[in-house]
Structures are given as C-alpha cells and as structure tokens.
Amino acid sequence: MVRQGLRGGASVSLLRTICPPSKPRLMSPAHDASHGFAFTQEQFRQIVEDTLAEARRLGASDAGAEVSEGMGLSVSVRKGELENVERNRDKSLGVSVYLGQRRGNASTSDFSAMAIRQTVQAAYDIARFTAEDPAAGLPEPEDLATAEEAALDLDLFHPWDIDAEAAAALAHRCEDAALAVSPAITNSEGAGVSAQQAHFWAGNTRGFRGGYASSRHYLSVAPIASRALRPGSRRVDMQRDAWYSSMRDARELAAPEEVGRYAAHRALARLGAKRVPTGEVPVLFEAPVAAGLLGSFCGAVSGGALYRKASFLVGSLGTQVLAEHLDLDENPHERKGKGSAPFDDEGVRTRARRVVEAGVVQGYFLSSYSARKLGMRTTGHAGGSQNLTLTSRLTRPGDDLEAMLRKLHRGLFVTELMGQGVNMVTGDYSRGAAGYWVEGGRIAHPVHEVTIAGNLKDMLRDIVAVGADRYTQGSRTLGSVLVARMKLAGA
C-alpha cells in the first residue's frame, strides 16, 4: 500500500504505524512433498464420465457434473496457549440434469457406483417435476472452454506440507511479536495459521472437460491495546486492530513477526480516538477498505441483481457510472491470482477485458442463466469477478498515502467500516466507521463512533483520486480512494 510516512509532528508515528511493510519477507520455504489428496485427477475424470453416462441413460437432454475434494489445517493460539487445531477434509459430487428447459440438481459425498446412480436419479426426478424455465440450460458450445483453454496453467497450486506443531509455532511467533511491541499491547484475540488446498474436475454433455488444483494459505493476528484515559484514572481506552497475510504460495507469506508488529502498531495508533462534529466532508478510504466500494459496484452490475432489478445500476451498460478518469480492468489469467481461473463455474472460457473505461460501463458480470434472462450473452462469470484492478488516469507514481492525505486536506481517513448498511436497490450507503481525522493534510487524531453516509451512485462519480499505494484485497487491487464529499454523523 504505502511506502513512507510524514515527517515531523505526532502525525509521523500515526502514519508510519498504519502503513504496511514495504515488501514481504519470505518465510521458510514451504515443502511440496505430498499433496495429500485421497483421490487422483484420473479418478475424478472417471467419476464425471460415469455420472454423465448415467444421466444420458435415464434420458436427460443435457447434464453437467463436478466432483471436488478439499483439505486443510487451521491452528489458532491466544496469549501463548494453543486454542484450536482443526483439520478439514471434504468431498462432493454435484449433478445437474436437464429435461429440455427443466432442471434438477442433486449432490452426494459418496463416490460409490450405487451412490452416483442414486444421485443422478434424484436430479432426474427433480427435473421431471420442475416447471420449465426458458433461461435454463447449459452454456452454448461456442462459449465453452476448449481442452487447450481449460488446461491453461495459472500456477494456482502450492501445497503447504505443514503440521499442527509447526503451524502453532508460526502463530506464536506472530502473536509474540505483537505483544512485544509495547506494554500497551495488553491482550490479544489470538493469532492463526491456515493451510488449505483443493482440486476438482468438471464436465458436461456439450463437450466441456476441465479441472485443476488450487491452494490458499494465511496467517493473522488481532492484538488489543489499552491505556488509562487519564493518569491515575481507572477508566481504560481499549482498541483492537488486526492484520494478515494471504497467499497461494506459503513461501510468499510475510514473516509472522512482521505481521504481528504491524498489527500491534495499528492497534496502538487507534488509542486516544475521538468523535468529530457532524457535517459533510471528503472521505479517504484506505485501500483494503476501498475494495468494498469496488465490491458494491461489481454486485450492482452482476447478472443476478440486474435481471431481478435489485440493483441501483440497472441499465447502466454504456453509461457513465464512475468518475471519467477511472478504468476497471479484469485479468482472469494472472498467475497465482486469487481470482484466477481458465474457465468459470460453468466451463465458459474466461477472458481479460476492460469492465469500465473512462467511467463508462463496458460489460456486466453474467452467467449463462443471467445472460439469457437479460437477452444477452454470458461473460464467463458464473462464480463472480476475476482479478479486478481499479486505476485512475490522474494517478502519479508519487501519489502514496502521504500525498493522498494532502489531497484530502481536511476530512476523514477511514481504516475500518462496520455494519451492513448498503441498499443495493437504491444505492443508499450508511456505515459505521473508524479511522483518523486529517487537518491540513496531516493526521490529527484517531476517530471512532462515527457514521458515514451517501449514495453509491454519487460516491462512485465523486471519486476524485486513487492512490498509487496499491493493495490487493482478495481478487481486487486498488489504491486508497478519495471521495469528494460524504455526510459524517459524529458528536
């Protein structure tokens, strides 16, 4: 996100402590000695073929099947003690059977031949008694990924051969580093390490076949800072914050000590928070928080919301929705990307594209079903968006957080949002917020117990700057986002 802090004054320590490390320090190398799956990809392929053959035997006009397996380890510690060790392993076969435009779905975790027959029969029976739906059906053959496209290697699978003892040791290092930062870090909600991996294979009667393995690992910590409100007072100011590192390859996780120290500094920086007067002010969203704004936009231009008319952006294709200096790009083929995929959940090929150009919506996020409901063509988004990057044509290389605070000048810098106050039908937006009050382009003091409100239609068009402090939150990458004005309800 941000590489440097302000110089001089109290705002120096505040800004430095809320800026993430300049770059991750690699952990000890992960070991890929054994993937640990109970089933091979070849076994999965045979299960899919058997499932589709059974559907044809029953008389299905079309059918699709997906078989998957996932496994992982999650360990949490708190105040130096081991709290939880969880191992998960699950498997599933999902079947969709079509009788014309009637569809039935069923699933099972039993991969025996008898269970497969019973599951297909169940899906078939459901389809028999389901009303016809003109939009139901598999994707059109020309939209499906070819064998070559489906086999595209995006480097998504990096199994982490770690046991519970080693995972707990990493979590302890993370929490210990947080607690050692200051005597004011008096407690912790704990630290955790998780290693997860999965693989699947899918196919349908229109010729699609494809599948791959993927992994995702993380470590996190949530320290608590406290101090007396005044010297000698029994009343205590208590604040928490958290940080994490999440990667497909465990070797790219930030060092646990670095994550712990950074989380502790964020918690300390929130001590002494004050409320601020009610008014209308510009608001700067920290990059991880700003990813939520991008998520709201994506939800509003997704097929399900559009065809149900449950979106404030119905009919927005080809219209200006964001500020004209903004572009939104999607790259589903980014190596190791959190949202990367050679095909979507229906087997439709994925493509890089520009979703928004100069503020104008160029495309929706559509599955085959939602596309048919809208009289359009699938965009390969059954399962959601894929690796989005928001950029501004006004952003310069030096537009780090320090520069963005100067652009904010006087207003609220938001580092945390609370509540679910977003109405996707009207666009009305109202969230509890915490962060920092900024005066003269410098952080003045922490802020809590305030509410920010507006309408997403106005907020998206009122984005006046996007920082060069890029951060990837899930599958969304963007810098801090400055909105020209929002209503602030404070003291």
N, C-alpha and C positions, 0 to 999 in steps of 0.2 A: 504494500500500500504506500507507505510513506518512508522516506529515507532520512529525514533530518528534522530537527526541531527549531523553534525560535531561539533567539539569543537574548539573554538578559531578562531579569524580572522573574516573577513567580510563574509566568506562563511557560517558561523554559521547561521546568520539571514536569508540569502537566502535559505539555505537548510531547515531550520525549517519552513519557511513560505510556502514552496512548498510541504511539507509533510502533507497529510491529517490527520485528527484526529485519535488517536489510536483506538478508538471504538465509535460507535454512541451512543448518549444519547437519550433515548426513549422520544418521545413526549408524550403529554397527550393521554391516551387511546382512540382509535377510538371506535365509537359506532355502532354496527351492528343491530340497532333496526329494520331497514326495508331495504330490498334490492331495493325497488323502481321500479322493472320491471313491465311493463304493461302486460306481458304475462308469463304464467307459463310454466314449462318444459313439463307438460302434454299437454298443448295446442300446443306446438311446435311439440311434437310427433305426434299428430293427423294431423297437417298440412303436415308433411313429409309423413305420410301414405296416406293421400288424394292425395298428389302430385304424389307419385309413382303409386297409383291405376289408376290415370288418364292417366299416361304415358303408363301403360300396356293396358288400354282400347283402346288407339289410335293405339296400335300395336308396341310399342317400344320393341326392343330386350333386352335392358337394360336401366336403368335410375338411376340417383342419385339426391339427393336434400339436401339442407342445409338451415335452417331458423335460423336467428340470430337477436339479439337485443342488442344495446349498449346505454349507457347513461353516462353523466358525467358533471362535473362542472370545469371550468377553470377561475381563477381570477388573474389579474396582477395589480401591483402597481408600481409607479415610483415617486421618490422624495417626498414620503409621501402622494401622491394623488392616489386615485383609478383610474385606467386606463380602464380596461376591465373586464366585467363579462360575461362569455359565458356559456350557457347551451346547451348541445348537446344530442339529442335522435334520434336514427335511427333504422330502422329495414329493413330486407331484406330476400327475399326467392330466392335462386338460384337453377336452374334446369338444368341438363344435360340429354339429350335424345340421345340414340344410336339406329341407324338402321344398324345393322351389324357393319361395321367399319366407318360409317358416324356419325358425332357427331354434335349436335346443342345445344346451350346454350342460356338461357334467364333468366331474373330476374325481380322481382317486389317488391315494398314496400307495396302493397295492399294484405292483407291476406284473403280477402273475397273469397267465393267459386267460384264466377264468375272469379275473377282475377287469381286464381290458375289455372282454366281451360284454360284461355286465355294464360297464361304464358307457360304452358306445350304445348299448341298447337303451340305457337310461336317457342319453342325449337324444336318441332317435324318438323315443316315446314322448319326450317333452316337445320336440319339434312337431310331432303329429297333432298335438292338442294346443299348439300356439297359433295365435292369429297371424295372418300374413302381414309382413312389413315390407313395403316397396323398397326400402333402403337396405334391407338385409341382404347379405351375400358376401362372398369372398372378394378380395380386390380383383380388378381386371388383370388378366395375364400380362398385359404390356406394362403394368405398373410394378410387377413383382421383380425382386432382385434376381438376376441370373446367377448361375452357380459360381461364376467368376466374381461377381459383385458381392455375393454372400460370403465368399471366402476371404474377403479383404481383411488382412491382419492389422489391427489398430493398437496392438501392444497393450491389451487391457488386463492380461492375466499375469499376476506376480504373487504366487502363493507365499505365505509367510510361515515358515516352519518354526513356530514359537510355542513353548509350553506355558502352562499356567504360572509356574515359578518365575520364568523369565519375564513374562508379561507383568506380573506383580512387581518385579524389581524395577521395571521401567516406570510403572505408575508411581512407585515410592520415590524414585528419583525426581519425577515431575513435581509431586506434592512437596517433597522435602525442599526443593529449590524455591518453591513459592513461599513456604513458611520461613525460610531463612532470609528473605529479602528485608524484613523489618519486624521489630517486636509488635508493630501494629497489625501484622497479619496473625490474628489470634485464633483463627479457626479455618475450617475447610469443609466444603460439601463433598470433597473427595476427588480422586483422580482415577482415570480409567484408560484401559488399553483394549482395543478390539481388533481382531484379525478375521476377515470374512472373505469367502470365495464361493463361487457358484459356476455351474455350466448348464447348458440346455441344448436341445435340438428341436426344431420345429419343421413342419411340412404341411402341405395341403394338396388337394386333388387337382389343383390347377398347375402343378409342376414345381412349386417352390420347395426348396430344401435348404436349411441352413441352421447354424448354431455356433456358439463359441463359449469360452470360459472367461470369467472376469473376477477381479478381486477389488476389495476396498478395505483399507486399514486406517485406524486413527488412534490418537491419544489426546486426552483432555484433562483439564483441572479447573476447579472453581474455588478459589480462595476467598476468605472473608476478612475484611479489615475493620478494625474498630478503635475508637479512642473516645475519651471523655469529651462531652460537648464544651465544657469549660474546666480549667484546672480545679481539681477538688470536687467536681460535680459527679454524682452517681449516674447521671443520665449519659447514655452512650450513643454515639453516632456509629452505626454499623452499615457497611456497604459490601456488596459482593460483586464480583465480575468473573469472567471465565475466558478461556482461550483453548484452542485445539489445533491440531494439525491432522489433515486427512489426505491420503494419497493412495493410488492404486499400487504403488511400489513402496514397501516399508522402508527401503533404503533412502527414500526421498522425504521421509518424515523429518520435521525439525527435531533437534535434540530435545529430550524431555526437560533438561534443566532450562533451556531457552524458553520453552512453552510455559514452564512454571514461573519463571521470573517475570515474564511479560504479563501473565495473568495477574500476578501479585501487584505489579506496578499499576495496572488498570484499576484494580480494586482500591489501592491507596489513593489514586488520583480522584476517586469519587467522594472521599471524605470531605466534610465541610460543605456538602451540597446545600443549595438554597433554592427557594422558589423565586420566580420572576414575575413582574407585572403582566397582566393580561393586555394583549394588543395584537397588531398584525406586523409580522417581522419576516425577514428572509430566513430560510432554514437550510442548513448544510447537513446532508445525510452522509455519515461515514460509509465507506464503500460496502462493507458487509451488510449494513442496514439498507443501503440504497438498492441492493439486489432484490429486496422485497418489492420495491416500486416496479422494477422490471418484471417481477413475477406477476404482479397485478395486471400489467399490460398484457402479458402473454395469456393469462387466464381470460382476459376480455376479448382476445382475438382468436380464441380456441373454438373449434367447431361445436363442441357440446353446448357452450354458453351461447354461441351465435344462433344455432338453429332453434334453441329454446327461447330465444330473445331474452335471455337472462344476463345481458351484458350491456354496459354503457357505451360499447363501441360497435353495436350492430350497424352494418352497412358502411363500415369505415374503410373498406378496401379502396385504394386510390385517393384517399383524402388525407389531409394533414392532421395528424393526431399528436405528434411530438413536436418540439421546437425545431425549426427548419435547419438548425446546424447539427442535428443528431442523425446518426446512422446506426442501424442494428444489423449485425451480421451473424450468420449461423454456419458453423462448420462441424458437421457430424463425424467427420473423418480425422479429427485431431487425435494424434497418438497419445494414449494414456488419458484422454479427456474423460471427465466424469459423465458427460452426456454423449459420449461417442458410441456409434453403432453403425454397422454397414447396412442394416435394414431395420425397419420399425417392428412393432409387436405383431403386425400382420404379414410381415415378409416383404413389404414395399421398400424399394431401394430408397436410400437417403441421399440427399444432395446438399452441397454448400449453396447458400443463397443469401441475398440481401433482403431482410424482412422489412426494414424501414430505410428509406433513402430520403435524406433532406427532410425528415419529419413525416414523410408520406408513407402510408402502409402499402407495401408491395405484395404481401401474402399473408394468409392466415395459417393456423396450425390445424390441419384437417386429417382425420382418419378416413377410411373408405366410407364408413357409415355416415359420419357427419357431412362429408363432402356430398354424398347423394342427397341427404336431407336439404342441403343448400343449393343443389343443382350445379355442383362444382366437381372438381377432380381432387383426389387425395393428394396431400403434400408429403406423405410419408411420416405422419406424426401421431400414429396410434402409439400412445405411451408418452407423449409430451415433446417438449422442445429439446434441442440438442446443441450444447455448447454455444451460447449466445454471447456476443461481445458488443457492448454499447460504447460508441465513440462520438466525440464532438469535433467538428471541423475547426472549432475555436481553441481547442486544447493545444498547449505548447509543452515541450519537454520539461520545462521548469515548473509546471503547474502542480507541485506537490501539495501536501496538506497545508504547509505554511502559506503558500500562495493562495490556496482556496480560502483559508481563514481571512486573508487580506481582502479577497473578493467579497466574502460575507460581510466584512467590516463590523456590523453590529447586528447581532441576531443569535439564533440558537444553533449550536452544533450538536446533532443528535447521534448518540452512540448506542442507544438501546430503545426499542419500541416494545410496548406491552399491549395486550388485548387484541381483539379481532375485529375492530371497528371499521371494516371496509365493506360497503354495499356495492357488489359487483353489478347490480342492475342500474343503479343511479350514478355510481361513481363516488358517492359521498364517503369521505375518509375522516376518521377520528380515532386517534391512537394515544395512549399514554406514552410519555417519552421521558428519557433521561439523557443527560449529556453535559454540555458546557455552554455558559454564556460568554459571548465574544463581544468585546468593546475595542474599537479602533483596530480591528484585525488581529487582536491578541486574546487568548483565553483569559477571562477574568476570574471565573469560579465555576465549580461544578453546579449542575442543576438537576433537581428531581421533582417529582409530583407535579408535572405539567401535562397538558394535553395539547396536541397539535391537530388542526382540522382544516379541511379544504375539500375540493372535489378533484378527483383524479384527472378529469378532462382538463381542468385548469392547471393542475400541478404538472402534468406531462408537457403542456405547451409553455409553461413558465420556467422550465429548466433553463437557466442562463449559463451554466458552466458544468463541465465534467472534468474532474481532476486527472492528472497523469499518474496518480497514486493507484494504479490498477490492482485489483484484488479479485481472486476467483472464489466465489461462494457457490459451492455445488457446481452446477454447469453454467453459471452466469459470471461473466467477467466485466468489470467496470470500475471506474474511479469514484471518488466522492462526488456527490451530486448536489448542486446548489439550486434551490427553488426560490424564485424571486420573492414570493410572499405566501404566508400561511397564517391562519388565526392561531394564536397562542393563548391558552387559558392557564394562567398561573395563579399568583396570590390574589 
